[in-house]
């Protein structure tokens, strides 16, 4: 699974600040999904 290896390597090489930013975004996305917001562009349709 080379794509998984590439993704892991990309995360492993991130700075602590970049990794924290990435985690913050994932947590916000998860909170949005749990709240029922699954597509930010759905309002435009």
C-alpha positions in Angstrom: 0.0 0.0 0.0 2.4 2.7 -1.2 -0.3 5.5 -0.9 -0.6 4.7 2.8 3.2 4.8 3.2 3.3 8.1 1.4 0.6 9.6 3.7 2.3 8.3 6.8 5.7 9.7 5.7 4.1 13.1 5.0 2.6 13.2 8.5 5.9 11.9 10.1 7.8 14.7 8.4 5.5 17.5 9.5 6.7 20.0 12.1 4.9 19.9 15.4 3.1 23.2 14.6 1.9 21.8 11.2 0.8 18.6 12.8 -1.2 20.4 15.4 -2.9 22.5 12.8 -3.7 19.4 10.8 -5.2 17.7 13.9 -7.2 20.9 14.7 -8.7 20.8 11.2 -9.6 17.2 11.5 -11.3 17.8 14.8 -13.3 20.7 13.4 -14.3 18.5 10.4 -15.4 15.7 12.7 -17.4 18.1 14.9 -19.1 19.4 11.7 -19.9 16.0 10.5 -21.3 15.0 13.9 -23.5 18.1 13.8 -24.8 17.2 10.4 -22.8 19.5 8.2 -21.4 17.2 5.6 -21.0 19.5 2.6 -20.1 23.2 3.0 -21.2 23.9 -0.5 -24.7 22.4 -0.1 -26.2 25.8 0.7 -25.2 27.0 -2.8 -27.3 24.4 -4.6 
